[in-house]
């Protein structure tokens, strides 16, 4: 889907990516189960209303926006038929006329800059396509013994990343609803050791052990299929980690990491979901550190287009990713009394391109002597794993209730 998305985000004649205060960028995108409309505003968040009527969806903006690129546009698509602009002195109406296969519309907001995203979905597409059922357009490219030996059930071997070509024409079997397949990513591995504690404890060892514990807990308590991006001390590229999740058509992607800081008093856990706009300077620096372990530039070429592409890659799942992150962070705080550093957003490369809700969990600071001692303790790591398992169970129950499965 990269080529159509690039086409939609490139400047159109008379309408640059840099917007004036009264300009609104209007972009249309075809997605697997319908059509997406993106309204991007140069100014602050406007007062607006979205209403579904008999044969159209009306977006009402308070105020007169003089630089909307289309007065009308025909699509002749089964979901979205045409667009018409109705501008007055006090309000602006954007009229989206729907086609015979239109079922429902949902909307969500994104910030920096403010965007209103409308998802026009096919009839019954919400029930037919569970979370994570999107078919990715992923090109495959290519970070270690566990500290204390910890028993774990036989791990499902880490799958190889999908081939770069030849899979596009294969038929795709219908996917079962609910949360059935979960990919757990052990950060780093092989020559990519990650962060290192003062006693020599390595991030790559902790994350592998944690991934196996989470796999065991999820399999036992939820009966789901759990796949590890690595089950041994080997290097797996950041691109291949999400490629594995997409190839396995996972419903959730969990990436486990251990934090580090020059300040040895830094402590606590934090959970991230994707955004190209980092929550704060520390989040931005952490994402840059994780991304650059294999020479990934954040963002690529520092281009505005690259930033938008990264953000939209996960836009459909941001709300669910946020809820999962909040649940994990809350349980880590409540069950382990780990100091909360909050739920944050940052441009982690390992989360980009995932076609399912995806979060990254930093379970503690290996550079804090007290937390390093705790992270060496198998019982303590098991408690962290169980807190994450419980969080996934809560998320799974909520999602499946929404889908009418419970």
C-alpha positions as CSV (number, residue, x, y, z in Angstrom):
1,X,0.0,0.0,0.0
2,X,3.0,2.3,0.1
3,X,2.8,3.6,-3.5
4,X,-0.9,4.8,-3.2
5,X,-0.1,6.3,0.1
6,X,2.9,8.2,-1.3
7,X,0.7,9.5,-4.1
8,X,-1.9,10.7,-1.8
9,X,0.6,12.6,0.5
10,X,2.7,14.2,-2.2
11,X,1.8,17.8,-2.9
12,X,-1.0,18.4,-5.4
13,X,-0.9,21.3,-7.8
14,X,-1.7,24.6,-6.0
15,X,-1.8,22.8,-2.6
16,X,1.6,22.5,-0.8
17,X,2.2,20.4,2.3
18,X,3.0,23.6,4.2
19,X,-0.5,25.0,5.0
20,X,-1.7,28.5,5.6
21,X,-4.0,29.1,8.6
22,X,-7.2,28.8,6.7
23,X,-6.1,25.8,4.5
24,X,-7.3,22.3,4.9
25,X,-5.6,19.4,3.2
26,X,-8.1,16.8,2.0
27,X,-6.7,13.4,1.2
28,X,-8.3,10.1,0.2
29,X,-6.9,6.7,0.7
30,X,-8.1,3.2,-0.2
31,X,-7.6,0.7,2.6
32,X,-8.3,-3.0,2.9
33,X,-11.9,-2.7,4.2
34,X,-13.0,0.6,2.9
35,X,-11.9,4.2,2.3
36,X,-10.0,6.7,4.5
37,X,-10.4,10.4,4.4
38,X,-7.8,12.6,6.1
39,X,-8.5,16.3,6.9
40,X,-5.3,18.1,7.9
41,X,-5.6,21.6,9.5
42,X,-2.8,24.2,9.6
43,X,-4.4,26.0,12.6
44,X,-5.7,24.8,16.0
45,X,-8.3,22.1,16.4
46,X,-11.5,23.4,14.9
47,X,-15.0,22.9,16.2
48,X,-16.5,20.2,14.1
49,X,-19.3,17.6,14.0
50,X,-19.6,14.4,12.0
51,X,-23.1,13.1,11.2
52,X,-24.2,10.0,9.3
53,X,-27.3,10.6,7.2
54,X,-29.3,8.4,4.8
55,X,-26.9,8.5,1.9
56,X,-24.0,10.6,3.0
57,X,-21.7,11.6,5.8
58,X,-21.5,15.3,6.7
59,X,-18.5,16.9,8.4
60,X,-19.5,20.4,9.6
61,X,-16.7,22.8,10.4
62,X,-17.4,26.0,12.3
63,X,-16.0,28.9,10.3
64,X,-15.3,29.4,6.6
65,X,-12.3,27.6,5.3
66,X,-11.4,29.2,1.9
67,X,-8.6,26.8,0.8
68,X,-10.1,23.4,0.6
69,X,-8.6,21.8,-2.6
70,X,-11.9,20.4,-4.1
71,X,-15.3,21.8,-4.6
72,X,-16.5,18.4,-5.8
73,X,-14.9,15.1,-6.7
74,X,-16.3,11.9,-8.1
75,X,-15.0,8.5,-6.9
76,X,-17.6,6.2,-8.3
77,X,-16.5,3.6,-5.7
78,X,-18.9,1.2,-4.0
79,X,-18.2,2.7,-0.5
80,X,-17.4,6.4,-1.3
81,X,-19.2,7.7,-4.3
82,X,-18.4,11.4,-4.4
83,X,-17.5,14.5,-2.4
84,X,-19.0,18.0,-2.4
85,X,-18.1,21.2,-0.6
86,X,-20.8,23.5,0.8
87,X,-19.2,26.6,2.2
88,X,-21.0,29.4,4.1
89,X,-20.0,32.5,5.9
90,X,-20.2,30.8,9.4
91,X,-19.7,27.1,8.7
92,X,-18.3,24.8,6.1
93,X,-19.9,21.5,5.3
94,X,-18.0,18.6,3.7
95,X,-20.5,16.2,2.1
96,X,-19.3,12.6,1.5
97,X,-21.9,10.7,-0.5
98,X,-21.7,7.0,0.1
99,X,-22.1,4.0,-2.3
100,X,-24.1,0.8,-2.1
101,X,-21.5,-1.1,-0.1
102,X,-21.1,1.5,2.6
103,X,-21.8,0.2,6.1
104,X,-20.6,2.7,8.8
105,X,-18.1,5.5,9.5
106,X,-15.8,6.0,12.4
107,X,-13.5,9.0,13.1
108,X,-10.5,9.7,15.3
109,X,-8.1,12.6,15.8
110,X,-4.4,12.9,15.5
111,X,-2.2,15.8,16.6
112,X,0.8,17.8,15.5
113,X,-0.6,18.9,13.1
114,X,-4.3,18.3,13.9
115,X,-5.9,15.8,11.7
116,X,-9.4,14.4,11.5
117,X,-9.4,10.9,10.1
118,X,-12.7,9.3,8.8
119,X,-12.8,5.6,8.1
120,X,-15.6,4.6,5.7
121,X,-16.1,0.8,6.2
122,X,-17.9,-1.8,4.1
123,X,-21.1,-3.4,5.4
124,X,-20.3,-5.8,8.2
125,X,-16.6,-5.2,7.8
126,X,-16.2,-4.5,11.5
127,X,-17.4,-8.0,12.5
128,X,-15.7,-9.7,9.5
129,X,-12.3,-8.3,10.1
130,X,-10.9,-8.4,13.6
131,X,-8.0,-6.3,14.9
132,X,-4.8,-7.1,13.0
133,X,-6.4,-8.6,10.0
134,X,-5.0,-6.1,7.6
135,X,-2.8,-7.5,4.9
136,X,0.6,-5.7,4.9
137,X,2.7,-4.6,2.1
138,X,6.0,-5.4,3.7
139,X,9.3,-5.8,2.1
140,X,11.5,-8.1,4.0
141,X,15.0,-7.1,5.0
142,X,17.0,-9.0,7.3
143,X,19.5,-7.4,18.0
144,X,21.8,-13.6,24.4
145,X,21.8,-16.6,26.7
146,X,19.3,-16.0,29.4
147,X,20.9,-14.7,32.7
148,X,19.6,-17.3,35.1
149,X,18.4,-20.4,33.3
150,X,14.6,-20.4,33.6
151,X,12.3,-23.3,32.6
152,X,9.8,-22.4,29.9
153,X,7.5,-24.5,27.8
154,X,8.9,-25.5,24.4
155,X,8.9,-22.3,22.4
156,X,7.4,-22.1,19.0
157,X,10.4,-21.5,16.9
158,X,10.9,-18.0,15.7
159,X,9.5,-17.8,12.2
160,X,11.6,-16.5,9.3
161,X,10.5,-13.1,7.9
162,X,8.2,-13.5,5.0
163,X,9.6,-13.4,1.5
164,X,9.8,-10.1,-0.2
165,X,8.0,-11.2,-3.3
166,X,5.7,-13.9,-4.6
167,X,3.2,-13.7,-1.7
168,X,0.9,-11.0,-3.1
169,X,-1.1,-13.3,-5.3
170,X,-1.7,-16.0,-2.7
171,X,-5.3,-16.4,-1.4
172,X,-5.8,-15.1,2.2
173,X,-7.9,-17.4,4.4
174,X,-10.5,-15.7,6.6
175,X,-9.2,-14.8,10.0
176,X,-10.9,-15.8,13.2
177,X,-12.3,-12.9,15.2
178,X,-11.0,-11.9,18.6
179,X,-7.4,-12.0,20.0
180,X,-6.0,-15.4,18.8
181,X,-2.4,-14.7,17.8
182,X,0.1,-12.6,19.7
183,X,3.7,-11.9,18.7
184,X,6.1,-11.1,21.6
185,X,9.3,-9.4,20.6
186,X,12.5,-9.8,22.8
187,X,14.4,-6.6,22.2
188,X,17.9,-6.7,20.8
189,X,19.9,-10.0,20.5
190,X,23.1,-11.3,19.0
191,X,25.7,-8.6,18.6
192,X,23.0,-6.0,19.5
193,X,23.3,-6.4,23.3
194,X,21.2,-3.4,24.2
195,X,21.7,-1.6,27.5
196,X,24.2,-3.0,30.1
197,X,24.1,-2.8,33.9
198,X,27.0,-2.1,36.2
199,X,27.4,-5.8,37.0
200,X,27.4,-6.9,33.4
201,X,23.7,-7.8,33.1
202,X,22.6,-7.4,29.5
203,X,19.3,-6.1,28.1
204,X,19.2,-8.8,25.4
205,X,19.3,-11.6,28.1
206,X,16.5,-10.1,30.2
207,X,14.2,-9.4,27.2
208,X,14.6,-13.0,25.9
209,X,13.8,-14.4,29.3
210,X,10.8,-12.1,29.7
211,X,9.5,-13.0,26.2
212,X,9.6,-16.7,27.1
213,X,7.8,-16.1,30.4
214,X,5.1,-14.0,28.7
215,X,4.7,-16.6,26.1
216,X,4.2,-19.3,28.7
217,X,1.8,-17.2,30.7
218,X,-0.3,-16.2,27.7
219,X,-0.5,-19.8,26.4
220,X,-1.5,-21.2,29.7
221,X,-4.0,-18.6,30.8
222,X,-5.6,-17.5,27.5
223,X,-4.9,-20.5,25.2
224,X,-3.7,-18.2,22.4
225,X,-1.0,-18.8,19.9
226,X,2.1,-16.9,20.9
227,X,5.0,-16.4,18.5
228,X,8.5,-15.1,19.5
229,X,10.4,-12.9,17.1
230,X,13.5,-14.7,18.5
231,X,13.8,-17.7,20.8
232,X,17.6,-17.6,21.1
233,X,20.6,-15.2,21.2
234,X,20.4,-14.0,17.6
235,X,20.1,-10.7,15.8
236,X,16.8,-9.9,14.2
237,X,16.4,-6.6,12.3
238,X,13.8,-4.1,13.5
239,X,12.0,-4.4,10.1
240,X,11.8,-8.1,10.3
241,X,10.3,-8.1,13.7
242,X,7.1,-6.4,12.6
243,X,7.3,-8.2,9.3
244,X,7.0,-11.5,11.3
245,X,3.9,-10.1,13.1
246,X,2.3,-9.1,9.8
247,X,3.1,-12.3,8.1
248,X,1.6,-14.3,11.0
249,X,-1.4,-12.0,10.9
250,X,-1.1,-11.4,14.6
251,X,-3.7,-9.6,16.6
252,X,-1.2,-8.0,19.0
253,X,2.5,-7.1,19.0
254,X,4.4,-6.7,22.3
255,X,8.0,-5.5,22.3
256,X,9.9,-6.0,25.5
257,X,12.9,-3.8,26.4
258,X,14.9,-2.6,29.4
259,X,15.6,1.1,29.9
260,X,18.9,2.9,30.5
261,X,19.9,6.4,31.6
262,X,23.0,8.4,32.4
263,X,21.3,9.3,35.6
264,X,21.7,6.2,37.8
265,X,18.8,7.2,39.9
266,X,16.3,7.0,37.0
267,X,13.8,4.2,37.8
268,X,10.4,2.9,36.9
269,X,8.5,1.4,33.9
270,X,7.0,3.1,30.9
271,X,4.9,1.8,28.0
272,X,5.0,3.3,24.5
273,X,2.8,3.3,21.4
274,X,3.7,4.8,18.1
275,X,3.8,8.4,17.1
276,X,6.4,10.3,15.1
277,X,5.9,13.1,17.6
278,X,7.6,12.0,20.8
279,X,5.9,12.8,24.1
280,X,9.0,14.5,25.5
281,X,12.7,14.9,25.0
282,X,13.6,11.7,26.9
283,X,11.1,9.7,24.8
284,X,12.6,11.1,21.6
285,X,16.2,10.3,22.8
286,X,15.2,6.7,23.8
287,X,13.6,6.0,20.4
288,X,16.6,7.4,18.6
289,X,18.9,5.1,20.7
290,X,16.8,2.0,20.1
291,X,16.4,2.8,16.4
292,X,20.1,3.6,15.8
293,X,21.3,0.3,17.2
294,X,21.3,-0.9,13.6
295,X,21.8,2.5,12.0
296,X,18.2,3.4,11.5
297,X,17.7,7.2,11.1
298,X,14.8,8.8,13.0
299,X,13.0,10.0,11.0
300,X,14.2,8.9,7.6
301,X,15.9,11.8,5.9
302,X,14.1,14.0,8.5
303,X,11.5,14.6,5.8
304,X,8.0,15.8,6.5
305,X,6.6,13.2,4.1
306,X,8.5,10.5,5.9
307,X,7.1,11.6,9.3
308,X,3.5,11.5,8.0
309,X,4.0,8.1,6.5
310,X,5.3,6.7,9.7
311,X,2.4,8.1,11.7
312,X,-0.3,6.9,9.3
313,X,1.2,3.4,9.2
314,X,-0.3,2.7,12.7
315,X,-3.1,5.3,12.6
316,X,-5.9,2.8,12.3
317,X,-4.7,1.0,15.5
318,X,-3.6,4.0,17.6
319,X,-6.7,4.0,19.8
320,X,-6.4,0.3,20.6
321,X,-2.6,0.5,21.1
322,X,-3.2,3.4,23.6
323,X,-5.7,1.4,25.6
324,X,-3.4,-1.6,25.7
325,X,-0.5,0.5,26.8
326,X,-2.5,2.2,29.6
327,X,-3.7,-1.2,30.8
328,X,-0.1,-2.6,31.0
329,X,1.2,0.5,32.7
330,X,-1.6,0.5,35.3
331,X,-1.0,-3.2,36.1
332,X,2.8,-2.7,36.4
333,X,2.1,0.1,38.8
334,X,-0.6,-1.7,40.9
335,X,0.8,-5.2,41.0
336,X,4.5,-4.5,41.4
337,X,4.5,-1.1,42.8
338,X,6.9,-0.1,40.0
339,X,7.3,3.6,39.8
340,X,5.2,4.8,36.9
341,X,6.8,6.9,34.2
342,X,3.6,6.9,32.3
343,X,2.2,6.0,28.9
344,X,4.2,7.8,26.1
345,X,4.5,8.0,22.4
346,X,7.6,8.0,20.3
347,X,8.8,6.9,16.8
348,X,10.1,3.5,17.6
349,X,11.1,1.8,14.4
350,X,10.1,-1.7,15.7
351,X,6.5,-0.5,16.0
352,X,6.3,1.0,12.5
353,X,4.3,-0.8,9.9
354,X,2.6,-3.1,12.3
355,X,-0.9,-3.9,11.1
356,X,-2.3,-4.6,14.6
357,X,-2.2,-2.8,18.0
358,X,1.4,-2.6,19.0
359,X,3.2,-1.4,22.2
360,X,6.7,-1.3,23.5
361,X,7.3,-1.9,27.3
362,X,10.4,-0.7,29.1
363,X,10.2,-2.8,32.3
364,X,12.8,-1.0,34.3
365,X,16.3,0.7,34.3
366,X,19.2,-1.6,34.1
367,X,21.5,1.3,34.9
368,X,19.8,1.8,38.3
369,X,21.8,-0.4,40.7
370,X,18.6,-1.3,42.7
371,X,16.5,-2.1,39.7
372,X,19.4,-4.1,38.2
373,X,19.4,-6.3,41.3
374,X,15.6,-6.8,40.9
375,X,15.9,-7.6,37.2
376,X,18.4,-10.4,38.0
377,X,15.7,-12.0,40.2
378,X,13.7,-14.7,38.4
379,X,10.7,-14.3,40.8
380,X,10.6,-10.5,40.1
381,X,10.7,-11.1,36.4
382,X,7.9,-13.6,36.7
383,X,5.7,-11.0,38.4
384,X,6.4,-8.6,35.6
385,X,5.4,-11.2,33.1
386,X,2.2,-12.0,34.9
387,X,1.3,-8.3,35.1
388,X,1.7,-8.1,31.3
389,X,-0.3,-11.3,30.8
390,X,-3.1,-10.0,33.0
391,X,-3.1,-6.8,31.0
392,X,-3.5,-8.7,27.7
393,X,-6.3,-10.8,29.2
394,X,-8.2,-7.6,30.2
395,X,-7.6,-6.1,26.7
396,X,-8.7,-9.4,25.0
397,X,-11.9,-9.5,27.1
398,X,-12.8,-5.9,26.2
399,X,-12.1,-6.3,22.5
400,X,-14.1,-9.6,22.2
401,X,-17.0,-8.0,24.1
402,X,-17.0,-5.2,21.5
403,X,-17.0,-7.8,18.7
404,X,-20.0,-9.6,20.3
405,X,-18.0,-12.8,21.2
406,X,-18.7,-12.6,24.9
